[in-house]
Amino acid sequence: MRFFLRPATRDDAPAIMAIYAHHVLTGTGTFELEAPDMGEIEARMDKIAQRQCPWLVAYDGQNQVVGYAYAGAFRERPAYDHTVEDSIYVAPEAVGYGIGRALLVELMAQCSKAGFSQMLAVIGDSANHASIGLHRSLGFSDVGILRDVGQKFGRLLDVVILQKSL
């Protein structure tokens, strides 16, 4: 699959909402239990933009969004302003084509250029081997595992934290 990257726009919100809804409803990479509506997706996009953090989309040859990634605040307190947390989601039909890797590489580059010094990956479910492996392959180091802190689909789930100096 050929794909390209660009900054996300408000026009991408419906595709972003659909991709994320799939992950909310079927996976444990996010601990949200209900998929957010369009208003909430747009509000999240606005919040990222206000913080001057990147939000990227991957799109295919038909200009269909097949994945997205953004960097957001790790914590809201000013002491953490140099640190961002990444989020990456790929449409189910586009998994396995290197989209997540390309998004994360570009996200790291843009965050570094913007002056952020640390990126954290806070990954839902210690069985999320694809996301954990992606981050490790790009130089993220294991920081720790929070055991049984989330609950979804009737299971207690871990959170895996990885960190990369930008």
C-alpha beads as a LAMMPS data file, in Angstrom:
LAMMPS data file: protein, C-alpha beads

166 atoms
165 bonds

1 atom types
1 bond types

-500.0 500.0 xlo xhi
-500.0 500.0 ylo yhi
-500.0 500.0 zlo zhi

Masses

1 110.0

Atoms # bond

1 1 1 0.000 0.000 0.000
2 1 1 1.367 3.410 -0.937
3 1 1 0.706 6.119 1.585
4 1 1 1.679 9.687 2.291
5 1 1 1.810 11.837 5.418
6 1 1 0.526 15.346 6.034
7 1 1 -0.754 17.499 8.887
8 1 1 -4.295 16.657 9.932
9 1 1 -7.084 19.137 9.269
10 1 1 -10.638 19.431 10.542
11 1 1 -11.746 17.732 7.299
12 1 1 -9.996 14.582 8.533
13 1 1 -12.066 14.399 11.717
14 1 1 -14.680 11.924 10.356
15 1 1 -11.990 9.460 9.245
16 1 1 -10.082 9.908 12.504
17 1 1 -13.297 9.308 14.428
18 1 1 -13.978 6.090 12.473
19 1 1 -10.448 4.723 12.937
20 1 1 -10.463 5.490 16.638
21 1 1 -13.973 4.080 17.118
22 1 1 -12.769 0.759 15.725
23 1 1 -9.935 0.653 18.274
24 1 1 -12.172 1.720 21.156
25 1 1 -14.778 -0.933 20.352
26 1 1 -12.454 -3.834 19.500
27 1 1 -9.074 -3.316 21.139
28 1 1 -7.270 -2.686 24.380
29 1 1 -4.724 -0.154 23.111
30 1 1 -7.043 2.519 24.462
31 1 1 -8.986 2.156 27.662
32 1 1 -11.870 4.325 26.479
33 1 1 -15.082 2.325 26.615
34 1 1 -17.258 4.452 24.327
35 1 1 -16.155 5.927 21.032
36 1 1 -16.139 9.735 21.119
37 1 1 -18.451 11.659 18.816
38 1 1 -17.442 14.225 16.196
39 1 1 -17.621 17.136 18.633
40 1 1 -15.224 15.410 21.004
41 1 1 -12.775 14.483 18.222
42 1 1 -12.770 18.091 17.011
43 1 1 -12.255 19.346 20.572
44 1 1 -9.278 17.013 20.973
45 1 1 -7.818 18.229 17.686
46 1 1 -8.243 21.836 18.818
47 1 1 -6.533 21.118 22.138
48 1 1 -3.522 19.583 20.378
49 1 1 -3.340 22.552 17.991
50 1 1 -3.536 25.058 20.863
51 1 1 -0.555 23.381 22.475
52 1 1 1.257 23.629 19.118
53 1 1 1.810 19.894 18.955
54 1 1 1.696 17.935 15.694
55 1 1 -1.276 15.868 14.549
56 1 1 -0.538 13.879 11.409
57 1 1 -2.533 11.679 9.091
58 1 1 -1.454 8.981 6.669
59 1 1 -3.520 8.783 3.506
60 1 1 -3.557 6.435 0.544
61 1 1 -3.625 7.070 -3.204
62 1 1 -7.373 7.754 -3.082
63 1 1 -6.814 10.431 -0.417
64 1 1 -8.451 8.218 2.230
65 1 1 -7.065 8.587 5.743
66 1 1 -5.633 5.226 6.832
67 1 1 -3.939 6.245 10.061
68 1 1 -3.111 9.120 12.334
69 1 1 -0.757 10.137 15.104
70 1 1 -0.468 13.071 17.434
71 1 1 1.590 14.291 20.335
72 1 1 -0.238 15.607 23.344
73 1 1 0.547 16.751 26.823
74 1 1 1.872 14.070 29.113
75 1 1 0.485 16.029 32.061
76 1 1 -1.151 19.456 32.155
77 1 1 1.193 21.084 34.685
78 1 1 3.737 23.545 33.208
79 1 1 6.647 21.561 34.658
80 1 1 5.923 18.881 32.035
81 1 1 5.774 21.260 29.048
82 1 1 8.899 19.744 27.453
83 1 1 7.398 16.230 27.471
84 1 1 4.810 14.827 25.068
85 1 1 2.884 11.581 24.885
86 1 1 2.331 9.985 21.491
87 1 1 -0.835 8.360 20.177
88 1 1 -0.917 6.320 16.967
89 1 1 -3.861 4.538 15.362
90 1 1 -4.034 2.750 12.023
91 1 1 -7.152 1.643 10.161
92 1 1 -7.579 -2.141 10.402
93 1 1 -7.268 -2.634 6.634
94 1 1 -3.978 -0.702 6.621
95 1 1 -2.126 -2.555 9.373
96 1 1 1.176 -4.112 8.338
97 1 1 2.256 -1.580 5.714
98 1 1 4.594 0.497 7.894
99 1 1 2.101 3.296 8.441
100 1 1 2.463 3.371 12.215
101 1 1 6.255 3.444 11.920
102 1 1 6.221 6.270 9.379
103 1 1 3.796 8.287 11.495
104 1 1 5.867 7.834 14.650
105 1 1 9.157 8.716 12.920
106 1 1 7.660 11.926 11.536
107 1 1 5.955 12.718 14.832
108 1 1 9.269 12.411 16.683
109 1 1 11.009 14.633 14.123
110 1 1 8.356 17.332 14.368
111 1 1 8.302 17.222 18.163
112 1 1 12.071 17.505 18.322
113 1 1 12.002 20.454 15.914
114 1 1 9.311 22.106 18.045
115 1 1 11.589 21.922 21.088
116 1 1 10.107 19.003 22.996
117 1 1 12.821 16.925 24.670
118 1 1 11.031 13.767 25.818
119 1 1 8.361 11.548 24.273
120 1 1 6.444 8.957 26.247
121 1 1 4.427 6.050 24.978
122 1 1 1.718 5.043 27.437
123 1 1 0.493 1.795 25.899
124 1 1 -2.650 0.045 26.967
125 1 1 -2.297 -3.701 27.543
126 1 1 1.062 -5.406 27.979
127 1 1 -0.100 -7.861 25.285
128 1 1 -0.071 -5.003 22.744
129 1 1 3.113 -6.417 21.211
130 1 1 2.867 -4.468 17.944
131 1 1 2.865 -1.053 19.604
132 1 1 5.448 -1.992 22.212
133 1 1 7.695 -3.480 19.518
134 1 1 7.313 -0.441 17.260
135 1 1 8.357 1.924 20.010
136 1 1 11.292 -0.232 21.100
137 1 1 12.488 -0.539 17.488
138 1 1 12.639 3.261 17.278
139 1 1 14.754 3.641 20.393
140 1 1 12.165 3.949 23.140
141 1 1 13.298 2.456 26.434
142 1 1 11.110 0.567 28.862
143 1 1 10.268 2.676 31.902
144 1 1 7.810 0.415 33.659
145 1 1 4.576 -1.492 33.768
146 1 1 1.558 -0.463 35.790
147 1 1 -0.106 -3.776 36.575
148 1 1 -3.884 -4.272 36.369
149 1 1 -4.701 -0.538 36.338
150 1 1 -7.295 -0.659 33.543
151 1 1 -10.362 -2.771 32.978
152 1 1 -11.906 -3.460 29.599
153 1 1 -13.805 -6.375 28.093
154 1 1 -13.978 -7.967 31.543
155 1 1 -10.188 -8.108 31.905
156 1 1 -7.731 -6.254 34.093
157 1 1 -5.067 -4.687 31.882
158 1 1 -1.577 -3.319 32.345
159 1 1 -0.182 -0.060 31.048
160 1 1 3.316 -0.166 29.577
161 1 1 5.344 3.046 29.652
162 1 1 8.249 3.673 27.291
163 1 1 10.333 6.824 26.887
164 1 1 12.590 8.372 24.250
165 1 1 14.810 11.391 24.543
166 1 1 14.309 13.553 21.472

Bonds

1 1 1 2
2 1 2 3
3 1 3 4
4 1 4 5
5 1 5 6
6 1 6 7
7 1 7 8
8 1 8 9
9 1 9 10
10 1 10 11
11 1 11 12
12 1 12 13
13 1 13 14
14 1 14 15
15 1 15 16
16 1 16 17
17 1 17 18
18 1 18 19
19 1 19 20
20 1 20 21
21 1 21 22
22 1 22 23
23 1 23 24
24 1 24 25
25 1 25 26
26 1 26 27
27 1 27 28
28 1 28 29
29 1 29 30
30 1 30 31
31 1 31 32
32 1 32 33
33 1 33 34
34 1 34 35
35 1 35 36
36 1 36 37
37 1 37 38
38 1 38 39
39 1 39 40
40 1 40 41
41 1 41 42
42 1 42 43
43 1 43 44
44 1 44 45
45 1 45 46
46 1 46 47
47 1 47 48
48 1 48 49
49 1 49 50
50 1 50 51
51 1 51 52
52 1 52 53
53 1 53 54
54 1 54 55
55 1 55 56
56 1 56 57
57 1 57 58
58 1 58 59
59 1 59 60
60 1 60 61
61 1 61 62
62 1 62 63
63 1 63 64
64 1 64 65
65 1 65 66
66 1 66 67
67 1 67 68
68 1 68 69
69 1 69 70
70 1 70 71
71 1 71 72
72 1 72 73
73 1 73 74
74 1 74 75
75 1 75 76
76 1 76 77
77 1 77 78
78 1 78 79
79 1 79 80
80 1 80 81
81 1 81 82
82 1 82 83
83 1 83 84
84 1 84 85
85 1 85 86
86 1 86 87
87 1 87 88
88 1 88 89
89 1 89 90
90 1 90 91
91 1 91 92
92 1 92 93
93 1 93 94
94 1 94 95
95 1 95 96
96 1 96 97
97 1 97 98
98 1 98 99
99 1 99 100
100 1 100 101
101 1 101 102
102 1 102 103
103 1 103 104
104 1 104 105
105 1 105 106
106 1 106 107
107 1 107 108
108 1 108 109
109 1 109 110
110 1 110 111
111 1 111 112
112 1 112 113
113 1 113 114
114 1 114 115
115 1 115 116
116 1 116 117
117 1 117 118
118 1 118 119
119 1 119 120
120 1 120 121
121 1 121 122
122 1 122 123
123 1 123 124
124 1 124 125
125 1 125 126
126 1 126 127
127 1 127 128
128 1 128 129
129 1 129 130
130 1 130 131
131 1 131 132
132 1 132 133
133 1 133 134
134 1 134 135
135 1 135 136
136 1 136 137
137 1 137 138
138 1 138 139
139 1 139 140
140 1 140 141
141 1 141 142
142 1 142 143
143 1 143 144
144 1 144 145
145 1 145 146
146 1 146 147
147 1 147 148
148 1 148 149
149 1 149 150
150 1 150 151
151 1 151 152
152 1 152 153
153 1 153 154
154 1 154 155
155 1 155 156
156 1 156 157
157 1 157 158
158 1 158 159
159 1 159 160
160 1 160 161
161 1 161 162
162 1 162 163
163 1 163 164
164 1 164 165
165 1 165 166
